[in-house]
Amino acid sequence: MQRLTTLMAALALSACPQDSGDETGGTETSDQTTSTSETSDGSASTTTSAATTTTTETTGPTTGPTTGETTEATAGTSTTEDPTEGVCALPPLPEETVNALGFNVFGQTYEAKPGEMLDLSVGAIECCYIKQMVEACVTYSVSPAEGATINAVGALTIAGDVAPGTVFTVTADVEAGRKVLTTEVFVYTPESNPFVGIWHEVAQLPCGGGAEVAPEMAIQELWFRASGEAQVTWFPFEIYFDYWSDYTYDLQTGDLTITPTGGNYVPADVEGRARSRSRAINLSSRTCGSARRRTG
């Protein structure tokens, strides 16, 4: 039976670029032994390296190159030049660890506002939503180099004057080509894209008017990404989504279109049209479709 109601989704978690479970967050680092260069395509790269020095006195703590742990660094009154300087001395990773490396558990893109910092360090993704940090020889780079920098531990900083809509590509080169990972970072502002974040359904309105009623089965996650992708989930569980889609919007009219592209459960009655206003989205009776009926 067709539902004669209109969904209204209210903002639950504004601008939630988790990890996008998304794994975004600031990372503060101190000086390390690194080498930085500019590649032929204009990207900037930084390599974590290990170097040895002859030392006679101790200075303050410094941050380790991959784990973020604090260790005691030494600085000498006399040093000898090391031919291995700039070369990572960490042992090779086991093959199973290399196969499990990734940026985040969702395997998705990132989003950031101008001036923000993201932790884009790679780790071993364990079943099915746990990221374990690893110590490895990894060279991080970002392209274009103008407007963003990335350090030796994968902390990406977006300049404050970067225009919304800019897309950066981050590359992690593990052990000199043994595995190369890439991901994209989409820059946005709430003014350029007010939908980014996780929304949920809070009420239903009768089409003929009347008081709001609680949804029988509410959409718990309507997750809009700055990349133009969205996921719809009635009953979230770990990294499960009911279906995923593309979306387009018109800032002037507030019109929003959701177009499913695949999923675990794609309702047959998805219409995908909606209109936004203030901190709410008014959905037509079948914008996102009907929830899958549970039995038992």
N, C-alpha and C positions, 0 to 999 in steps of 0.2 A: 504494500500500500504506500502510495506516495505521501511523504511527510508534508503536511501543510504548515510548515514552520519556517522561520528564517533564523539562521545561526548568527550569533553575535560573538565574536572572539575578542576578548580583552587582553591587553598586554600583560603577560605574566612575568617574563624575564626580559627586560629591554636590552637590546644590543648584546646578545650573548654569543660572541664568536668563539665557539668551543672548539672546541675540541672539541664553532663553531662550534661533544665530550671533548670539546675541542680543546685543545690543550694550548691555550694562550695564556700568557702571563709574563710579567716583567722578570728579567734576569739581570742581576747586578754582578758585574765581574770586575776584577782588578787586573793589573798588568800581568802579562804572561810572556813566555818565550814564544813569539809567533813571527811569521813572515807574511807580508801582505804584498800582493802584486795585482796589476791590471791585465786582464786577458785581452786577446785580440778582438773579442766581440764587445768590449767596453764594460764587461762586468768586473766587479771587484771581488777578490778571493782572499781568504785568510786561512793559513794552515797551522794546525796545532803541532808543535814540535817539542822535542826534548833536547836540551843541550847541557853539557857539563862544564863546570868552571873550577878553577883552583881557588879556594876561598880561605879567608882568615878571620872574618868577622861576620856576625849575623845581623840581618835586618828584620823587618816586620813580616807578618804573615802575608801570603799571596794565595790566590784562588787556583786550584788545580785545573789543568787544561780541559778535562772532560767531565769530571764528577761534580765540580762545584765545591768540593770539600776544601777546608782551609788547612794549609800545610805551611811549615816554616821554610822560607826561602833564604838563601845565603848570597851575600855579595862580597867579593874579595877585594883586598887592596891590590892584589896582583892576579892576573888571569893569563891563561894560555889559550891560544886560538884552537878551537875544536873543529876538525874537518867535517864532523857530522852535524854542525849547527844548522838548524832549519829543517832537519830530517827527523821525522817521527820515529821514536825508538820503541814504541809499544809493540808487543807481540801480535801476530796475526790472530784474527778472531776465528773460532771454530766455524765450520761450514754451516751448521744448523743455525748459529747466531746470525751469520751474514744473511741467510735466507729469510730470517724473521725481522730484519731491520725495516723501520718505517718512521715517518714523521709523527703520525698519530694513529690512534686506534680506529678512527673512522675512515682513514685513507682518503680524506677529503681536503679541500682547499681551506685556506684561512682568510679571515678578513681583519682589517685594522683601520683605526681612525688615524688621521695625520698626527704625528707626535707620539704615537704609541710604540711600545716595545713588545715583541713576541718571542717566546722560547721555541725555536725551531730545531732544537737538537734532536738527532735521530736516536732511536732506542730499539730494543728487541720487543716486538709486539707478541705477547703471550695470549693464549686463548682465555677469553676472546676479546677482552677489553682492558688489558693491563699492559702498560709500557714500562719496560725495565731499562734503566740507563746502563750503558756499556762504555767501557774505556776502549777507544779505538782511534786509529789514525784517520781523521776525517778532515777534508778540506771543504769549507763552506764558501759559497759565492752567491752573489745576487745580481740580477740583471733586470732592467738597466741599473748601472751603478749610481747614476744621479738620482738623489732623493731617498736613498736607503743605504745602510751599512750593516754588515753582519760580522760578528767577531768569531774567534776560534772555537767557541763552544756553542755556536748556533743561535746567539741572541741577535735578532734582527731589530733595528731601530728605523722607524719611518720618520722622515723629516716633517716638521710641522707645517711646511708650506706645500706639501704634495697635494695635487688636485684630486678630488674624488673621481673615481673611475679608473685611476691608474692601477695597473696590474704589474706586480713584480714576480719574477721567477727565481726561486731559491734552489740551488743545487748542492747536494751533499755527495762528495766524491770519497768513497770509503776505500782506504788502502790503495790509492793510486789506480783507480779504475776497476777494482775487484767488484764493486757494486756502486752504481750511480743512481741517486734518488733525486727527484725533482718535485716541487710543489709550487702552487701559485698563491699569492697574497693579494686580495682585492681591497683597495682603499675606498672607504665610503665615509659619509657623515650622516647623522640623523636627518639633516635637511635634504641631502641628495637621495637617500633611501630610508624612509621612515619605517620600513617593514622589517629590517634586519633584526633578528632575535627569535626567541621562542614564545609563541602565543598559545593560549588555550581557550576552549569554548566555555563561556560562563553562563549563558542564558539562551533561551529560544523565545522568539516572539511570534504569536499567531499572525498569519498573513492578513486576517481581517481586522487586526487590532486587538488590544486587550493587554492584560498583565503578563510580565515575563514568567516563564516556567523553567524549571531545571531540566536540562537535557537528560533523556533516558540513558544514552551512552554518549558522553561528551568527548570531543576531540581533545586529547590531553597534550598533544604536541603538534603545533603547526609551525614548523621551523623554516624561516626564510633566511637564506644565505646571501651575502653580498655578490656572489657569483651569478645570481639569477636562478639558482636552484632552490627548491623547497621540498621538505619531507612532511608527510601527514601520518600521524599515528594515533589511534584510539587508545591502545593499551601498551604504553612503552615498556620495554623489557630489554635491559642491557643495550645492545647496539641494533635492536630490531626497529625497522620502519615498516608501516603498512605499504606505502608507496611513495615514490619520489616523482618530482615534476619540475618543469620550467615555469617561470612566472614572468609576466610583464606588467607594468603599471604606468599610469599617467598621473604625474604629480598635480597637474592642473585640475583634472576632473575627479581624481581619486579612484578611477576605474582600475581593477585588478583582474588579471586573467591567469588561471592556474591550468597548466596542460600536463597531464600525467605522461611520464616517459617509461615507466616500468615499476615493478615492485613485487612484494609478497602477496598483497591483496589490493587489487585495484577495483573499486566499486564500479558496477556497470552503469550507475546513474550519475556519474560525475559530469557536471556542467561547467565548472571552472570559472564562473563569473562572480565578481564581488565588488564592493565599493567600500573604501576606507574613509573614516572621519575621526579626527582627533586621535584618541588612544584606543579606538575600537575599529573593527572591521565588520561591516554588515554583509553577511553571505546570503546568497539566494538559497532556496530550499535544497538544492542539490549541488552547491558549489564544490564541495569536497566529496560528495557521495555519502552513501549510507554505511554505517559500521557493520562489520561482519557479526552476525548473530552467534552468540556462544551457546553451546548446549551442555547439559549436565550440571 
